[in-house]
Amino acid sequence: MVEFYIKDEVTHELPANDLPKFYSFGVPTYTNLGDQAVSLAQKKYIEHEFPEYQFIEILEDDNDEGIEIVKKAIRPGDIVSFVGGGNMGSLYTDHEEARRKVFSTFVDNLTISFPQSMHFEDNEHGKAEEKLSQEAYAKNPHLFLIARDAQSYHRMQTTFKNKVLFTPDMVLYMKPVKHEVERSSALIVLRHDSEKIVKQETVDGIKNMLSENHSVDETDTVLDTVKRITPINREKLFKQELELFAKQEIIVTDRWHAMVFSVLTGTPCLLFGNSYGKGKHAYFDWLEHINWVSYTDEDDLERIQQQINELMQVQTHEYDIKDDFNQLRHVIQLNSNKYDL
């Protein structure tokens, strides 16, 4: 039975009212807190910026059934969307297949692909998946693709015929959070998947370096303490993660959202790259001006230590990138005006 999430409550039926609907497909249940934070941020964005819409989340687990139910209820002024993140392309075909089904189904409504990083591999598998996505996306003349980094922006423009926008990752819409806690340790937050490229000897060297003056913990933004996350429990888990980050003197990571969490909590952070550069490009596109976070491709431990020392000495400052979401805001506002919502 399909679960629809509306204002932090779950229902098995779409509401029977005259409010325009904003359908959000692809909402994750897996335990990657970065992707969970993206879906949470999208909800907060629409509910705050466009309260005239009733925001309805549909779990990716329920994608096929959810499509069939929404097809029967959707009206001309409603908006369809698919969750943002870093999984557009051939690396995560289950997400891409679900995305294709949504885009190629709701071809008469404004359809938004929230900010994504895109990577189709340069091999037979990648080219085959790319062709399938091109065919599905092309069926929807009202589809807007949004890239969260310049590399993906250019790739989307040259790969698809759809309109392409450029905004930050949705989690950067969230307000900074101040925690009255003492910073007393270091946290290493590293991937354990196919995107990992940081050498283990580099990781071991950083651990040894930091352990001279700090207690050092290791973690990942993928939780192993829960089996399933839904819109009911994700905000609580997200806040707990921010509290963990706020207790650190330094974060060392190769996860883009670990850097974003560091931005939100004012925690010094050094970001390393992943296999296709999504974190690196997004950092230079949106966060280079924030002085307590930085990016590196270094494997020289002395230079890494110098970067870490510099980060730990900076003072935080105010920042505001909300205007960078104006392209997205404009598209939704045009739809609202068109249907006089």
ROVOPA-392826 format. One record per residue (C-alpha): x, y, z; chain; residue in three letters. Coordinates in steps of 0.001 Angstrom, whole numbers, plus 500000, padded with zeros to 6 digits. Layout:
ROVOPA-392826
{u: X, v: Y, w: Z, c: A, r: Ala}
...
This chain:
ROVOPA-392826
{u: 500000, v: 500000, w: 500000, c: A, r: Met}
{u: 501438, v: 503365, w: 498943, c: A, r: Val}
{u: 502530, v: 505750, w: 501685, c: A, r: Glu}
{u: 501960, v: 509465, w: 501017, c: A, r: Phe}
{u: 503630, v: 511905, w: 503417, c: A, r: Tyr}
{u: 501974, v: 515260, w: 504049, c: A, r: Ile}
{u: 503109, v: 517618, w: 506810, c: A, r: Lys}
{u: 505031, v: 514902, w: 508684, c: A, r: Asp}
{u: 502073, v: 512518, w: 508662, c: A, r: Glu}
{u: 501535, v: 509402, w: 506605, c: A, r: Val}
{u: 498361, v: 508525, w: 504723, c: A, r: Thr}
{u: 497447, v: 505865, w: 502203, c: A, r: His}
{u: 495147, v: 508078, w: 500169, c: A, r: Glu}
{u: 495661, v: 511363, w: 498368, c: A, r: Leu}
{u: 493743, v: 514216, w: 500020, c: A, r: Pro}
{u: 490445, v: 515160, w: 498413, c: A, r: Ala}
{u: 490636, v: 518956, w: 498429, c: A, r: Asn}
{u: 491042, v: 521814, w: 495949, c: A, r: Asp}
{u: 494603, v: 522768, w: 496948, c: A, r: Leu}
{u: 497168, v: 522628, w: 494128, c: A, r: Pro}
{u: 499560, v: 519735, w: 494697, c: A, r: Lys}
{u: 503335, v: 519554, w: 494570, c: A, r: Phe}
{u: 504229, v: 515876, w: 494179, c: A, r: Tyr}
{u: 507727, v: 514859, w: 495241, c: A, r: Ser}
{u: 508753, v: 511437, w: 493898, c: A, r: Phe}
{u: 511919, v: 509516, w: 494698, c: A, r: Gly}
{u: 512004, v: 510243, w: 498432, c: A, r: Val}
{u: 514625, v: 507862, w: 499892, c: A, r: Pro}
{u: 514216, v: 505370, w: 502699, c: A, r: Thr}
{u: 517851, v: 504246, w: 502724, c: A, r: Tyr}
{u: 520115, v: 505566, w: 505471, c: A, r: Thr}
{u: 522333, v: 508052, w: 503629, c: A, r: Asn}
{u: 521768, v: 511226, w: 505662, c: A, r: Leu}
{u: 523000, v: 513408, w: 502826, c: A, r: Gly}
{u: 520174, v: 512259, w: 500575, c: A, r: Asp}
{u: 517748, v: 512419, w: 503494, c: A, r: Gln}
{u: 518772, v: 516021, w: 504120, c: A, r: Ala}
{u: 518127, v: 516816, w: 500446, c: A, r: Val}
{u: 514543, v: 515553, w: 500607, c: A, r: Ser}
{u: 513981, v: 517395, w: 503897, c: A, r: Leu}
{u: 515345, v: 520629, w: 502438, c: A, r: Ala}
{u: 513073, v: 520352, w: 499397, c: A, r: Gln}
{u: 510068, v: 520019, w: 501669, c: A, r: Lys}
{u: 511090, v: 523058, w: 503710, c: A, r: Lys}
{u: 511779, v: 525056, w: 500553, c: A, r: Tyr}
{u: 508369, v: 524461, w: 498952, c: A, r: Ile}
{u: 506393, v: 524820, w: 502180, c: A, r: Glu}
{u: 508165, v: 528091, w: 503017, c: A, r: His}
{u: 508456, v: 529695, w: 499584, c: A, r: Glu}
{u: 505212, v: 528371, w: 498024, c: A, r: Phe}
{u: 502719, v: 527646, w: 500808, c: A, r: Pro}
{u: 499850, v: 527690, w: 498302, c: A, r: Glu}
{u: 500878, v: 524146, w: 497269, c: A, r: Tyr}
{u: 500156, v: 521033, w: 499277, c: A, r: Gln}
{u: 503486, v: 519218, w: 499330, c: A, r: Phe}
{u: 503114, v: 515441, w: 498990, c: A, r: Ile}
{u: 506085, v: 513084, w: 499277, c: A, r: Glu}
{u: 506129, v: 509656, w: 497650, c: A, r: Ile}
{u: 508766, v: 507140, w: 498683, c: A, r: Leu}
{u: 510951, v: 505726, w: 495941, c: A, r: Glu}
{u: 509915, v: 502277, w: 497216, c: A, r: Asp}
{u: 506365, v: 503156, w: 496084, c: A, r: Asp}
{u: 507338, v: 504724, w: 492770, c: A, r: Asn}
{u: 505360, v: 502548, w: 490361, c: A, r: Asp}
{u: 502178, v: 502369, w: 492439, c: A, r: Glu}
{u: 502459, v: 506041, w: 493330, c: A, r: Gly}
{u: 502635, v: 506999, w: 489655, c: A, r: Ile}
{u: 499397, v: 505122, w: 488916, c: A, r: Glu}
{u: 497541, v: 506796, w: 491791, c: A, r: Ile}
{u: 498782, v: 510295, w: 491000, c: A, r: Val}
{u: 497917, v: 509842, w: 487299, c: A, r: Lys}
{u: 494251, v: 509550, w: 488292, c: A, r: Lys}
{u: 494284, v: 512606, w: 490558, c: A, r: Ala}
{u: 496639, v: 515111, w: 488953, c: A, r: Ile}
{u: 495285, v: 518433, w: 487679, c: A, r: Arg}
{u: 496761, v: 520998, w: 485252, c: A, r: Pro}
{u: 498189, v: 523347, w: 487901, c: A, r: Gly}
{u: 499883, v: 520617, w: 489926, c: A, r: Asp}
{u: 503656, v: 520190, w: 489851, c: A, r: Ile}
{u: 505593, v: 516930, w: 489684, c: A, r: Val}
{u: 509163, v: 516629, w: 490942, c: A, r: Ser}
{u: 511897, v: 514107, w: 491580, c: A, r: Phe}
{u: 514286, v: 514343, w: 494503, c: A, r: Val}
{u: 517729, v: 515895, w: 494057, c: A, r: Gly}
{u: 521128, v: 514533, w: 495049, c: A, r: Gly}
{u: 524067, v: 512926, w: 493307, c: A, r: Gly}
{u: 522647, v: 509910, w: 491515, c: A, r: Asn}
{u: 521593, v: 511036, w: 488041, c: A, r: Met}
{u: 523361, v: 508828, w: 485513, c: A, r: Gly}
{u: 524607, v: 505270, w: 485131, c: A, r: Ser}
{u: 526182, v: 504657, w: 488552, c: A, r: Leu}
{u: 522863, v: 504182, w: 490358, c: A, r: Tyr}
{u: 520493, v: 502708, w: 487794, c: A, r: Thr}
{u: 517660, v: 501968, w: 490223, c: A, r: Asp}
{u: 517282, v: 505702, w: 490920, c: A, r: His}
{u: 517676, v: 506579, w: 487255, c: A, r: Glu}
{u: 515010, v: 504074, w: 486200, c: A, r: Glu}
{u: 512543, v: 505507, w: 488714, c: A, r: Ala}
{u: 513346, v: 509013, w: 487521, c: A, r: Arg}
{u: 512728, v: 508081, w: 483885, c: A, r: Arg}
{u: 509312, v: 506637, w: 484708, c: A, r: Lys}
{u: 508199, v: 509815, w: 486476, c: A, r: Val}
{u: 509500, v: 512188, w: 483801, c: A, r: Phe}
{u: 508000, v: 510222, w: 480914, c: A, r: Ser}
{u: 504608, v: 509823, w: 482606, c: A, r: Thr}
{u: 503580, v: 513321, w: 483688, c: A, r: Phe}
{u: 504267, v: 515036, w: 480382, c: A, r: Val}
{u: 501511, v: 517657, w: 480643, c: A, r: Asp}
{u: 502555, v: 519165, w: 483989, c: A, r: Asn}
{u: 505488, v: 521270, w: 485087, c: A, r: Leu}
{u: 508079, v: 518678, w: 486101, c: A, r: Thr}
{u: 511154, v: 519564, w: 488162, c: A, r: Ile}
{u: 514254, v: 517494, w: 488660, c: A, r: Ser}
{u: 515647, v: 519019, w: 491856, c: A, r: Phe}
{u: 519402, v: 519852, w: 491889, c: A, r: Pro}
{u: 521502, v: 516876, w: 490862, c: A, r: Gln}
{u: 525029, v: 515888, w: 489941, c: A, r: Ser}
{u: 525119, v: 513844, w: 486744, c: A, r: Met}
{u: 527554, v: 511203, w: 485529, c: A, r: His}
{u: 527076, v: 508703, w: 482734, c: A, r: Phe}
{u: 530141, v: 506481, w: 482487, c: A, r: Glu}
{u: 532181, v: 506580, w: 479302, c: A, r: Asp}
{u: 531688, v: 502901, w: 478492, c: A, r: Asn}
{u: 529107, v: 500627, w: 476889, c: A, r: Glu}
{u: 526943, v: 500497, w: 480026, c: A, r: His}
{u: 527043, v: 504265, w: 480503, c: A, r: Gly}
{u: 526187, v: 505016, w: 476886, c: A, r: Lys}
{u: 523264, v: 502566, w: 476928, c: A, r: Ala}
{u: 521846, v: 504110, w: 480113, c: A, r: Glu}
{u: 522344, v: 507607, w: 478728, c: A, r: Glu}
{u: 520315, v: 506739, w: 475621, c: A, r: Lys}
{u: 517472, v: 505368, w: 477746, c: A, r: Leu}
{u: 517409, v: 508572, w: 479801, c: A, r: Ser}
{u: 517515, v: 510751, w: 476692, c: A, r: Gln}
{u: 514505, v: 508935, w: 475275, c: A, r: Glu}
{u: 512523, v: 509176, w: 478526, c: A, r: Ala}
{u: 513357, v: 512806, w: 479304, c: A, r: Tyr}
{u: 512567, v: 513891, w: 475723, c: A, r: Ala}
{u: 508940, v: 512798, w: 476157, c: A, r: Lys}
{u: 508348, v: 515620, w: 478653, c: A, r: Asn}
{u: 508311, v: 519146, w: 477136, c: A, r: Pro}
{u: 507643, v: 520678, w: 480564, c: A, r: His}
{u: 510637, v: 519101, w: 482296, c: A, r: Leu}
{u: 513256, v: 521331, w: 483939, c: A, r: Phe}
{u: 516542, v: 519701, w: 484920, c: A, r: Leu}
{u: 518498, v: 521437, w: 487678, c: A, r: Ile}
{u: 522239, v: 520982, w: 488081, c: A, r: Ala}
{u: 523939, v: 521643, w: 491426, c: A, r: Arg}
{u: 527452, v: 522040, w: 489970, c: A, r: Asp}
{u: 528842, v: 523568, w: 486772, c: A, r: Ala}
{u: 530222, v: 520277, w: 485493, c: A, r: Gln}
{u: 526762, v: 518678, w: 485667, c: A, r: Ser}
{u: 525165, v: 521822, w: 484212, c: A, r: Tyr}
{u: 527251, v: 521560, w: 481061, c: A, r: His}
{u: 526739, v: 517795, w: 480860, c: A, r: Arg}
{u: 522955, v: 518167, w: 481120, c: A, r: Met}
{u: 522936, v: 520874, w: 478449, c: A, r: Gln}
{u: 524861, v: 518735, w: 475973, c: A, r: Thr}
{u: 523094, v: 515453, w: 476816, c: A, r: Thr}
{u: 519428, v: 516442, w: 476971, c: A, r: Phe}
{u: 517112, v: 518726, w: 475008, c: A, r: Lys}
{u: 515235, v: 519784, w: 478141, c: A, r: Asn}
{u: 515613, v: 523150, w: 479832, c: A, r: Lys}
{u: 518479, v: 523185, w: 482354, c: A, r: Val}
{u: 518801, v: 525415, w: 485432, c: A, r: Leu}
{u: 521725, v: 525952, w: 487800, c: A, r: Phe}
{u: 521268, v: 526222, w: 491581, c: A, r: Thr}
{u: 523030, v: 525027, w: 494738, c: A, r: Pro}
{u: 522295, v: 521714, w: 496419, c: A, r: Asp}
{u: 518963, v: 522057, w: 498218, c: A, r: Met}
{u: 520517, v: 521437, w: 501655, c: A, r: Val}
{u: 522261, v: 524806, w: 501328, c: A, r: Leu}
{u: 518804, v: 526382, w: 501537, c: A, r: Tyr}
{u: 518709, v: 525321, w: 505190, c: A, r: Met}
{u: 519518, v: 527924, w: 507825, c: A, r: Lys}
{u: 522835, v: 527721, w: 509726, c: A, r: Pro}
{u: 522438, v: 526133, w: 513146, c: A, r: Val}
{u: 524258, v: 527382, w: 516248, c: A, r: Lys}
{u: 525090, v: 524784, w: 518887, c: A, r: His}
{u: 526299, v: 525821, w: 522329, c: A, r: Glu}
{u: 528764, v: 522958, w: 522646, c: A, r: Val}
{u: 532488, v: 522660, w: 523197, c: A, r: Glu}
{u: 534484, v: 521506, w: 520181, c: A, r: Arg}
{u: 536937, v: 518903, w: 521373, c: A, r: Ser}
{u: 537643, v: 516236, w: 518745, c: A, r: Ser}
{u: 538252, v: 515430, w: 515086, c: A, r: Ala}
{u: 535956, v: 513454, w: 512809, c: A, r: Leu}
{u: 536883, v: 511589, w: 509635, c: A, r: Ile}
{u: 533858, v: 511031, w: 507403, c: A, r: Val}
{u: 534705, v: 508832, w: 504433, c: A, r: Leu}
{u: 532835, v: 506970, w: 501715, c: A, r: Arg}
{u: 532791, v: 503193, w: 501467, c: A, r: His}
{u: 531497, v: 502860, w: 497916, c: A, r: Asp}
{u: 532605, v: 502945, w: 494288, c: A, r: Ser}
{u: 533081, v: 506727, w: 494373, c: A, r: Glu}
{u: 535917, v: 506586, w: 496909, c: A, r: Lys}
{u: 539347, v: 507597, w: 495551, c: A, r: Ile}
{u: 541254, v: 508798, w: 498636, c: A, r: Val}
{u: 544222, v: 506497, w: 499216, c: A, r: Lys}
{u: 544210, v: 504531, w: 502449, c: A, r: Gln}
{u: 547797, v: 505587, w: 503202, c: A, r: Glu}
{u: 546657, v: 509210, w: 503045, c: A, r: Thr}
{u: 543785, v: 508456, w: 505403, c: A, r: Val}
{u: 546101, v: 506659, w: 507839, c: A, r: Asp}
{u: 548539, v: 509567, w: 507750, c: A, r: Gly}
{u: 545786, v: 512081, w: 508521, c: A, r: Ile}
{u: 544556, v: 509938, w: 511429, c: A, r: Lys}
{u: 548046, v: 509769, w: 512920, c: A, r: Asn}
{u: 548522, v: 513499, w: 512443, c: A, r: Met}
{u: 545222, v: 514452, w: 514087, c: A, r: Leu}
{u: 545588, v: 511956, w: 516947, c: A, r: Ser}
{u: 548585, v: 513871, w: 518283, c: A, r: Glu}
{u: 546282, v: 516597, w: 519594, c: A, r: Asn}
{u: 542737, v: 515245, w: 519278, c: A, r: His}
{u: 540613, v: 512237, w: 519907, c: A, r: Ser}
{u: 539779, v: 510996, w: 516419, c: A, r: Val}
{u: 536567, v: 509232, w: 515418, c: A, r: Asp}
{u: 535539, v: 507782, w: 512080, c: A, r: Glu}
{u: 532044, v: 507663, w: 510682, c: A, r: Thr}
{u: 530053, v: 507984, w: 507481, c: A, r: Asp}
{u: 526928, v: 509937, w: 506627, c: A, r: Thr}
{u: 525360, v: 506555, w: 505870, c: A, r: Val}
{u: 523910, v: 505383, w: 509186, c: A, r: Leu}
{u: 524174, v: 501809, w: 510420, c: A, r: Asp}
{u: 522097, v: 502504, w: 513542, c: A, r: Thr}
{u: 518748, v: 502414, w: 511705, c: A, r: Val}
{u: 517419, v: 500260, w: 508878, c: A, r: Lys}
{u: 514961, v: 502681, w: 507313, c: A, r: Arg}
{u: 514419, v: 506418, w: 507282, c: A, r: Ile}
{u: 511139, v: 508057, w: 506270, c: A, r: Thr}
{u: 509818, v: 511642, w: 506414, c: A, r: Pro}
{u: 508621, v: 510810, w: 509946, c: A, r: Ile}
{u: 512044, v: 510265, w: 511531, c: A, r: Asn}
{u: 514512, v: 511930, w: 509130, c: A, r: Arg}
{u: 514531, v: 515430, w: 510687, c: A, r: Glu}
{u: 515348, v: 514033, w: 514124, c: A, r: Lys}
{u: 518248, v: 512015, w: 512680, c: A, r: Leu}
{u: 519409, v: 515014, w: 510644, c: A, r: Phe}
{u: 519508, v: 517214, w: 513755, c: A, r: Lys}
{u: 521466, v: 514548, w: 515613, c: A, r: Gln}
{u: 524005, v: 514493, w: 512797, c: A, r: Glu}
{u: 524392, v: 518276, w: 512941, c: A, r: Leu}
{u: 524941, v: 518037, w: 516696, c: A, r: Glu}
{u: 527728, v: 515504, w: 516085, c: A, r: Leu}
{u: 529401, v: 517806, w: 513560, c: A, r: Phe}
{u: 529087, v: 520806, w: 515861, c: A, r: Ala}
{u: 531198, v: 519050, w: 518512, c: A, r: Lys}
{u: 534215, v: 518733, w: 516221, c: A, r: Gln}
{u: 537228, v: 520980, w: 515825, c: A, r: Glu}
{u: 537827, v: 519632, w: 512329, c: A, r: Ile}
{u: 536036, v: 517418, w: 509793, c: A, r: Ile}
{u: 537984, v: 515553, w: 507115, c: A, r: Val}
{u: 535753, v: 514038, w: 504445, c: A, r: Thr}
{u: 535215, v: 513000, w: 500858, c: A, r: Asp}
{u: 531428, v: 513360, w: 501148, c: A, r: Arg}
{u: 529873, v: 516511, w: 499722, c: A, r: Trp}
{u: 527079, v: 516599, w: 502279, c: A, r: His}
{u: 529517, v: 516208, w: 505163, c: A, r: Ala}
{u: 530976, v: 519510, w: 503973, c: A, r: Met}
{u: 527466, v: 520997, w: 503729, c: A, r: Val}
{u: 526751, v: 519875, w: 507295, c: A, r: Phe}
{u: 530020, v: 521567, w: 508289, c: A, r: Ser}
{u: 528862, v: 524766, w: 506611, c: A, r: Val}
{u: 525551, v: 524683, w: 508491, c: A, r: Leu}
{u: 527276, v: 524146, w: 511851, c: A, r: Thr}
{u: 530279, v: 526447, w: 511323, c: A, r: Gly}
{u: 532666, v: 523492, w: 511667, c: A, r: Thr}
{u: 536083, v: 523625, w: 509943, c: A, r: Pro}
{u: 536137, v: 521043, w: 507148, c: A, r: Cys}
{u: 538582, v: 519774, w: 504542, c: A, r: Leu}
{u: 536968, v: 518042, w: 501550, c: A, r: Leu}
{u: 538667, v: 515490, w: 499309, c: A, r: Phe}
{u: 537384, v: 514420, w: 495895, c: A, r: Gly}
{u: 535244, v: 511532, w: 494686, c: A, r: Asn}
{u: 535471, v: 509497, w: 491483, c: A, r: Ser}
{u: 533832, v: 512036, w: 489164, c: A, r: Tyr}
{u: 534334, v: 515383, w: 490850, c: A, r: Gly}
{u: 530851, v: 516294, w: 492076, c: A, r: Lys}
{u: 532056, v: 517588, w: 495448, c: A, r: Gly}
{u: 534993, v: 519485, w: 494003, c: A, r: Lys}
{u: 532925, v: 521301, w: 491388, c: A, r: His}
{u: 530083, v: 522098, w: 493766, c: A, r: Ala}
{u: 532580, v: 523481, w: 496296, c: A, r: Tyr}
{u: 534126, v: 525891, w: 493797, c: A, r: Phe}
{u: 530707, v: 526839, w: 492427, c: A, r: Asp}
{u: 529044, v: 527720, w: 495729, c: A, r: Trp}
{u: 531242, v: 527464, w: 498822, c: A, r: Leu}
{u: 534708, v: 528762, w: 497989, c: A, r: Glu}
{u: 533907, v: 532077, w: 499698, c: A, r: His}
{u: 533113, v: 530376, w: 503027, c: A, r: Ile}
{u: 536371, v: 530464, w: 504936, c: A, r: Asn}
{u: 535962, v: 527521, w: 507327, c: A, r: Trp}
{u: 535638, v: 524933, w: 504552, c: A, r: Val}
{u: 538159, v: 524064, w: 501854, c: A, r: Ser}
{u: 538896, v: 521534, w: 499122, c: A, r: Tyr}
{u: 542095, v: 519616, w: 498389, c: A, r: Thr}
{u: 543510, v: 517049, w: 495964, c: A, r: Asp}
{u: 546704, v: 516787, w: 498032, c: A, r: Glu}
{u: 548265, v: 513566, w: 499221, c: A, r: Asp}
{u: 551306, v: 515297, w: 500734, c: A, r: Asp}
{u: 550717, v: 515098, w: 504492, c: A, r: Leu}
{u: 552673, v: 518254, w: 505335, c: A, r: Glu}
{u: 550513, v: 520323, w: 502984, c: A, r: Arg}
{u: 547378, v: 518670, w: 504265, c: A, r: Ile}
{u: 548389, v: 519475, w: 507816, c: A, r: Gln}
{u: 549001, v: 523088, w: 506841, c: A, r: Gln}
{u: 545509, v: 523339, w: 505327, c: A, r: Gln}
{u: 543934, v: 521788, w: 508425, c: A, r: Ile}
{u: 545816, v: 524142, w: 510750, c: A, r: Asn}
{u: 544686, v: 527152, w: 508727, c: A, r: Glu}
{u: 541059, v: 526010, w: 508745, c: A, r: Leu}
{u: 541060, v: 525553, w: 512513, c: A, r: Met}
{u: 542201, v: 529121, w: 513060, c: A, r: Gln}
{u: 539607, v: 530974, w: 510971, c: A, r: Val}
{u: 536620, v: 532851, w: 512333, c: A, r: Gln}
{u: 533191, v: 532013, w: 510950, c: A, r: Thr}
{u: 531207, v: 534685, w: 509154, c: A, r: His}
{u: 527692, v: 535227, w: 507865, c: A, r: Glu}
{u: 526744, v: 533992, w: 504416, c: A, r: Tyr}
{u: 523575, v: 533981, w: 502357, c: A, r: Asp}
{u: 523120, v: 532084, w: 499098, c: A, r: Ile}
{u: 519327, v: 532118, w: 498975, c: A, r: Lys}
{u: 519343, v: 534315, w: 495856, c: A, r: Asp}
{u: 521150, v: 531501, w: 494048, c: A, r: Asp}
{u: 517860, v: 529596, w: 494097, c: A, r: Phe}
{u: 516089, v: 532314, w: 492090, c: A, r: Asn}
{u: 516001, v: 530310, w: 488848, c: A, r: Gln}
{u: 514023, v: 527580, w: 490583, c: A, r: Leu}
{u: 511790, v: 530115, w: 492310, c: A, r: Arg}
{u: 511033, v: 531824, w: 488990, c: A, r: His}
{u: 509915, v: 528596, w: 487277, c: A, r: Val}
{u: 507527, v: 527671, w: 490089, c: A, r: Ile}
{u: 506196, v: 531223, w: 490303, c: A, r: Gln}
{u: 505400, v: 531224, w: 486589, c: A, r: Leu}
{u: 503364, v: 528059, w: 487065, c: A, r: Asn}
{u: 501501, v: 529627, w: 489992, c: A, r: Ser}
{u: 500744, v: 532737, w: 487955, c: A, r: Asn}
{u: 499660, v: 530727, w: 484905, c: A, r: Lys}
{u: 497023, v: 528863, w: 486869, c: A, r: Tyr}
{u: 496225, v: 531800, w: 489197, c: A, r: Asp}
{u: 497027, v: 529769, w: 492313, c: A, r: Leu}
